[in-house]
Amino acid sequence: MLTTTGTRSFVLSEKQVWLLITAMVVLLQFSALFVPILEPDGALYAGIAKTMVLKHDYWNLYADGHDWLDKPHFPFWMAAISFQLFGIHTWSYKLPAILFLLMGAWYTYRFALALYDEKVARWAVCILLTAEHLVISNNDVRAEPYLTGLIIAAVYYFYRRGILLGAFFTACAIMTKGLFALVPVCAAIGGHLLFTRNWKEVLHLRWLLAALLIALFITPELYSLYQQFDAHPEKIVFGTTGVSGLRFFFWDSQFGRFMNTGPIKGSGDPFFFFHTLLWAFLPWSVMLYAAVILFIRRWKQQKEYYCICAALATFALFSLSRFQLPHYLNIIFPFFAILTAQYILSLQTEKGLKFFRITQYTIIILVAVAGVVIDLLYKPAMHYAWLLLAGALLLLYLLLHYWLDKSTRQAVFYRTIAISILLNLYLNTILYPDMMQYQSGSTAAAYANAHLPGKPIGLYQANSYAFDFYLQAPVLRPDSATGLIFTTPEAVASLQQQGYTCTVIQSFPHFYVSKLDLPFVRKATRAGALGERELVSVKK
């Protein structure tokens, strides 16, 4: 029990402290719910789900006014259901993804509780929900929040031999990202059974049943792909005809990307995720690396191999792939969180605890300094609002000072969480909302909705998925410019040279906020980093 000093004794159990902190990190996930959707991917996916609802067509995927073949349907179905229930809004697009992530936190708790104990389970949830890229992904919503929840749920049920639910969640994960979603699930279960030499369980018929159920549960995805593409070989996709949606799903979108032979190519660095993890899993990345190293050094003494096998197999696969993006790692963060929590709580020697204290207090200081530096460089309109957040953090620290001895493991742990909450509240409530004024597509759509209500507008030589999603009127994609268009100053100059009469209605600063760089972040150099987009009335 934890007590304060004074005339009246205030008793607070560690579980109550954990419940308070956990409530805060859960609420943190919703802090960017109303921030405009980032381009390109988030706004693209939101636009696809919007088109589903407007067309009343839930089998076909359309983007840019054409058939779209890239990601499977499950996230779009979830977003479309949310749009049907709540209307087409920023928050109704982000809400289902956040709920799936919180489902992942719940299954992380249950899985860690089954493997270790309640304290590891509690700390794993806090670590997961404060991992930096996971929180960022609740603002820039793609497929990963869904996948994070689905994969850990599938592993948990297969661990508990719940074949039906395990197969269902696995199938949903496949319908979210493709066949590679099988890698962490199969690696977790298969790796543990192999390393514990449980050959009887490896060869059990329940796994054949699971495979059959997964095949059955993914039939909606297969039907959608077949009827949109395979049944219409005349459609032009990736610049050619005769494209098979089923082949793309089973091969090109997965193995084709891995070997860089598919229609969508990338360039990979085998060390990309090693350094990406240093910031993506902050403020726990150093502890994670230490946990993995110690786990491997004590390999034969471990009681379970589910988490390490799921994490390392997927990490290795992504590292070898030629197509790499930072958010890919989010799907294995639940396994990382369990490994990290178990490692921190296993530290018993003074040397080990000192390493934890020094590392985490150093990270706390660095994160605090980084937040202040970013604020001073960027200078958002709410430049001093961070003082309110700092005041809230100070209050929390004072409470923690009375609840916990500052030198204990618990104090270090909860103070690390507190600095993560402060940083991400600053990002989600002050910094990103201010930055979104430079996402021209969403700001132009808001202007058009207010001043040109209901009028169709064409995207001419300036594609914008945010404009497509937020405009409350038809978005056209004309080959030649007439009427109202959203375009670039260069395109306007070209049209004028061709004899068109162009009247600029409104200009908007333009920058891809999802691709931040120092010239944009610095207020002193921001003007030079900005482009421009314009709403223009064009007459021949």
N, C-alpha and C positions, 0 to 999 in steps of 0.2 A: 504493500500500500504506500502511496505517496502523500506526504502531509506538508502543509505550510507551517511556518512558525507564527506565533502571535498569541493573543489572549484566547482566541477561538481557534480550535483545530479544524482545518478543512481537509477532508480526506478525499482523495481522488485515485481510483485504481488505474493501473496502466491500461486496462481495456477501455476505460472511459476516455483517457487521453487519446488512445488510438481511434476511438469512435469519433471524437471531435475532429482530429486531424483528417481522418478518412472522409468525413462529411465535407471538409473544406476542399480536398483534392477531387472529390466527385463533382462538387459545384464548379471547380476550376475548369472541368471539361466543357462546361456550357458557356464559358465566359466569352467565346467568340461566336456565339450562336447567331448574332445579328450583324456581324461584320460581312460586307459583300464578298461573294464567292470569288476566289482567285482564278485568274487565267494562267495557263490555258486549260489544263486538264480538268480542274474542278468545275469551271464554268461549262466546259464541253459536256461533261457527264450530266450536269444539271439540265442543260439544254436538251439532251437526248431524252431524259426522263420527262421533261416538260412536253416534248413532242409526242411521246407515248400517250400522255393524258389528253392533249388537244386533238390528236387523231383518233383516240379511242382504239389504238393499235398497240398491243402489248407483246407482239411476236416479232415485229420488225424494228431495227434500230436505224435511225436516220440522224445525220449530222451534215451541216452545210447544204441541206436540201437534197442530199444523196444517200444511198444505202451506205451504211457504216459497218465495217468489219474490223474489229480489233479486240475489244473486251467482251466477255460473256454477259449474260443478261441480269444476273441476280441483283447487283447493286441498283440497277435501273428500275427493276421491279419494286424494290423496297422504297426508293425515292418516289416512284410514281404512286405507290399506295399512300405515302405520306402526303403527296400533293392532292390526291383525291380526298383525303380526310380533312386536311387543314388549309388547302389552297396552295397556290404556287408562290412561295416566298423563300427568302434566304434561309430562314430558320427551319422551315419544313423540309428543305433539302438536307441540311446538316443533322437534324434530329435523329433519324433512324441510324445513321452511322455512329453517332455518339452512344446511342443505346446499345448497339452491337458491341462497341468497345467496352462499355460497362458490363455487359454480359461476359465479355472476356475476362474482366477483373474478377467477377464472381466465380468463374470457373478456375481462374488462377488460384483464388483462395481455397476452393474445394480440393483442387489437385494438390496444392502444397500441404493442406491439412492432412490429406490421405497419405502423402509420401513422408512427411516429417511431423510437424506439430502445429498447434494453433499460433504460436508466436511467429514462426517462419511464414505461415499463411498470411498473418496480418501485415507483416513487414513487406512481403512480396507484393501485396496489393498496393501499398504506398509507393514502393519503388516503381512499379509498373506505371501508375497514374501520374508520376512526376518525371518520367523519362522524357527528355526534352522533345524529341521528334514525334513522340506519341501525342503530346499536347498540341504541337504545331499542326499535326495532321487533322485535328478536330476543327481547325480553321480552313486548311487547304484539303478539303475532303475528297478523297479518291476511293479506291477499292480497299485500301489497307485496313481502316477501322473495322469493316465487315469481316475481312479475312482474319484479323487478329482474334476476334471473338469466336469465329467459327472453328478455327484450327485448334485452339486450346480446349474448346468444348468437345470436339471430336476425339482428341487424345484422352480427355478425362473419361468419356463414356466407354471408349475401347479399353482403357485401363480397368474400369469397373465391369467390363464384359457386357456392357449395354450395347449390343451389336446394332439394334435398330436405330437408336438415337445417334450412335457413333457414325453409322453409315449415312444418316440423314444430314448431320452437320458436315461430314466430309463432302457429300454431294453438293451441298450449298457452297462450300469453299471452292470446289471445282467449277461451279457455275458462276463464281466470282472472279477467278483468276486463271482457270485452266488446270490442266493435269498436274502441273508442278506443285499445286496445293497438296498433292499426295505425299510429297517428299518429307515435310516435317512430321506428318501424321505417321507414315510408315516407318520413318527413321526412329521416332520416339518409341513406338511399340516394338518394332522388329529389333532395334538396337538393344533395348533392355533384355529382350528374350534371348538374343544371341550372346550377349556378354554375361548373362547369368546361366547360360547353357541349358535353358529350359526348352529342350528340343521337342518334347511332347506338345507343349503349348504352341511352338512355332508351326507345327504341322497339323494343328487342330482344324477341323472342318468349319469352325465358326468363321474363319477368315475367308473361306470360299463363299459362305453365306453373306458376309459383309461386302465382298466384291460384287456379288449379284445384286444386292440391295442398292449399292452405290450406282451401278449401271442402270438400275430401274429408276432411281431418284433423279438422275441427270437427263432423263428423256425429254422433259420440257425444253431444255437447252438444245438438245439434238434436233428436236422437231422445229424449233425456231430457226436454227441455222439452215436446215434442209429446205424449208419452205421459202426462206428469203433468198437463198443463194443457189443451192444445188438444183432446185426445181426450176431455176431461171438462169441457165447458163449464158443467156444473151446479155445479162447485166454487165456493165463495165465496172470492175473493181480493181484497184491498184493499177489502173491503166490498161487492163486487158479483160477479155471475156473468158467464160468457162471456169470461173473461180469457184472452188468448192468450199462452202462454209465449214463442213465437217472436217475436211482435210486441214483447213486453217486451225480449227479448234484442237484437233488431235496432234498436229505436227508443226505447222508453220509458226503458230503463235507461241509455241513452247520450245521445241527442239530447233526450229528454224532460227529463233532468236538466240538460243544458247550457242548454236554453231555459226550464227550470222549468215545463214543461207536463205532466210525467209524474206518476205517483201518489206518488213520493217527491220532496219539494221541499226546497230549501235557499235560503239568502240569501248572495249573494256580494259580495265587495269586490275591485275590480280590483287593489288594492295589497296584498292579503293575503299573497301568496307572496313579495313583495319583502322584507317585514320578517320573515316566517317563516323565510326562507332564512338570515337573519343568525344565528339560533341553531341551525337544523336542520342546517346544514353546518359548524358549529363543529368544530374550531378553524381551518377553512380558508375561512370565508365571505368575509373581506376579500380574500384572494388570488383567490378565484373571481370576485368582482365586478371586480377589477382585470384578471383574465385575459380576461373577456368584453369589457370596454371596450377593451382593447388589441387584441383579435382583430378587433373591429369597425372600429377605427381603421385597422388594417392589412389590411383585407379582401382587397384584390387581391393581396397578397403571400403569402397563405396557401397551404399545400400540400394541405390537406384541409378539407372542410366537413361531414363526417359528424357530428362531435360537436356543433358549434355549431348545426346545423340540427335535430338530434334534440332537443337541450336547449331551444332557444328556441321552437321550434314547440309543444312540449308545455307549456312554461312559459306561453306566451301563451294556449293553449287553456284551461288550468286557471284562469288569471287572469280570463278572460272568462266562465267558467262561473259559474252561480249556486249550485253545490254544491261547497264547498271544505273540505278537511281537510288538516292539515299533512303527513300521511304520503303524500299523493298524489305529492309531489315525489320520493320515494325512487327511483322507477323510472328517473329520469334522472340519478341520482347517478354511475353509471359514466362517463357522458359529461362531467359536471362534473369528475370526478376526473382524467380525461385532460387536459382543458383546463387545469386548475389545475396539474397536474404539469408539463406542457409550458411553461406560463408561468413557473413558479418556476425551472425549469432554463434558461430562455432569458435570465434576468437576467444581464447581463454587466457593466454599469456599476456603479461604486461607489454611485451614487445609488439604483439599482434594488435592489442587495443590501442597502443600508442600510434602505430601505423594508421589505424582507422581514424583516430582523432586528428592527427596532423593532416592527413590527406583530405578529410572532409572539411575541416576548418579552412584549409588552404583554398579548396574549391568554393566554399561559401564566400570568402573574401574576393576571389577572382570573379565570381558571378556578380557580386554586388558592384565591384569596380566596373565590370563590363557593362552592366545596366546603366550606370551613371554616365559612362563614356558615350554609350549609344544615344542617350537622351541629350547630352551636351552637343554631340555632333549633329543629330537630326533636328532638334529643337521643334518638337511638335507643337500644334496650337495649344494643347493642354500641357504646356511645358512644365508647369509646377504641380500638376495633378499627381505626379508620382510621390509627392510628399504625403498625400493622403494614404497611399499604399504603404509607404515607409512607416507612417504612424501606426497603421494596422499591424505591420510586421513587428514594430517595436512593442506594441501591446502584447502580441503573441509571445514574443521573446521574454517579456517580463513575467507572463503567466508561466511559461516553461521554466523560468528561473526559480519560481516558487515550487513548481511541481517536481522538478528534476534537478539533481546535482549536475552542474555543467560539465563535469569530467566523465560522467557515465556514458555508456554506449547509447542509452535511450536519448539522452540530451543531445548528443551529436547527431543521432539519426533524425530526430524530429526538427532540429534546427536546420538541417540540410533540406528537409521537406519545406520548411518555412521559406527559405530563400528561393526555392524553386517556385513556390506559389506566388511570391512577390514578383519574380521576374516574368512569369507567364501572364499574370494579371496585367502587368505593365504592357507586355506585348499585345495582349488581346483586347485591352480596353482603352489604351492610349496610342501606342505606336502604330499598329496595323490599321485601326480606323482612320488615323490621319493619313497614312500612306495611300489608302484606297481612293483618295481624291485624285490620284495620278493614274488610276486605272481608267483610261478614257472610255472604254466600252460601257461600264456600269454608270459612270457619271453622265455620259451622253444619253443613255437610255432614260435615266431619271429626268434629265432636262426635257427630252422629247415627250415623256409621259405627262409632264406638267404643262408644256407649252404647245405641243403638237399632238394632242391626245387622239389615239385611234388611227393616225395617218401611217400608211405603209412607208417604210424607209429601206433603201437599198444599201447593201454593203458593197462598196466599189473599191477594189484594190486596197482594201483594209479590213481583213476578216477579224471579227471579234466575237468570241463565244459569249462573253459577258453581255455585250450589246444584244445578242440573239436571245439570251435568257431573260434579261430584265426588261426589254421593250415590250410594252403591253399593246402590241399591234403587229401585223405581219412584217416579217423581215425578208426582203427580197435580195436576190443575188443576180443583178442584171449583167448581161454581157456589155451593154452600152449604157451610159449614164443619162437618165432623164428623171425629172421629179426630185424628190428628196433623197439624198444619199449621205452616208457616213463614210468619209474617205480621208486621204492625206493631202497636205498642201501641195505636194508634188503632182498628185493626180488632178487637183483643181487647175494648176498651171497648165498641165497638158491639155485638159479639156478646153480651157480658154484659147489655147493656140489652135485648137481644132474648130473654133468658131462658136463654142457653146457660151451662153451667158450664165455665169455662176455667181450666186449670191450667198455669201457665208453667213449663216444664221448664228452660229456659235462655235467658238474654238475651245478645245479641251487639251490640257497637258496629258502627255502619254508616256507611261513607263510600265514595263512588265514587273510588277511588285514581287512576283514569285522568283525573280532573278536579280536579287539585290546586289549592288556593288558599291564601293566606297564613294565614287563621285555622286551617286544619287543620295546616299545616306548623309553625306556632309551637306548641310544647308548652304554653305558658301559656294559649293560647286554644283548644286543640284540643277540649276537652270540649264547648265550646259549638258547635263545628262538626259534631259527631257526631250521627247519628241512632241509631235502635235497631231491631233485628229480634229476633223471639222464636220459639222452638220451643214450641208450645202443644198441650196435649191438650184437645180440645173434646168435650163431651157435651151432648146436648139435655136 
